[in-house]
Amino acid sequence: MLEQPVNWGKMKAQLEGKVAVLFGASVGIGAATGRILAESGAKVVLASRNEESLNSLVKEIRSAGGTAVAAKTDVQSYEEVSAAVQMAVDCFGGVDIIVNNAGINIAPQPVELQEDAEFDRVINVNLKGVWYGMKAGIPEIRKRGGGAIVNVSSVGGLVGAPGLTPYCASKHGVIGLSKAAALDCASSGIRVNVIAPGAVDTAMFNDWQKDEEQRANFISLHPLGRVGKPYEIGAAIAWLASDAAAYITGAILPIDGGYIIP
């Protein structure tokens, strides 16, 4: 079980009265973000393909006094993404915040050995899914007079990584997509920002770094000398979604223990 903070309230932002739709919400960074958004006062639609994990998270959030509902969603389907946004409207009256966190990776291998189907699937989830989230969410946020979108890229969107061509392409794409959307949306009072996590203690990272020696070497490249925790990413997402970040748009925030500083 991943380490969790003693008190989620220590991570909270000021989101009272806000409605958030969080894609990729069931595990890891997404689940931590869902907890923090709810602890911060937001009403949250938690969207993911993993219905069992979603329902468990909704139960946990409600038990802690928060407000959340689950929407089984495959971000490769615009209809399902749109339905999750509509659920926020139907249940809570509108949308103020969209967080696009859904993401996948593939087993590392040289570019010439990668399959078309794998490439397409990574792009469809990691990049097109973000586009769908914005496409469905922006009209509803505009009705509220403005709000915030936080898209999750990666340090793999800022630098390359051997064997991860589709992943890096998709995460670089999220940054370009978000910068353009920030310009499109600025006049509507909608801010679009990006976070770029480094090594974080999630199933995706742990599946990638199974070899202990290789893992230790990779962690040594992070000046803070450790892997990040999902709640550390979630706290930054909640802050960017809050009015405390009201003058920030089009920004890319690395949360990586200093990995890209060199």
Salt bridges, closest charged atoms under 4 A:
GLU3 OE1 - LYS229 NZ 3.54
GLU60 OE2 - ARG35 NE 2.68
ASP96 OD2 - ARG144 NH2 2.82
GLU140 OE2 - LYS143 NZ 3.15
ASP201 OD2 - LYS229 NZ 3.51
GLU232 OE2 - ARG226 NH2 2.72
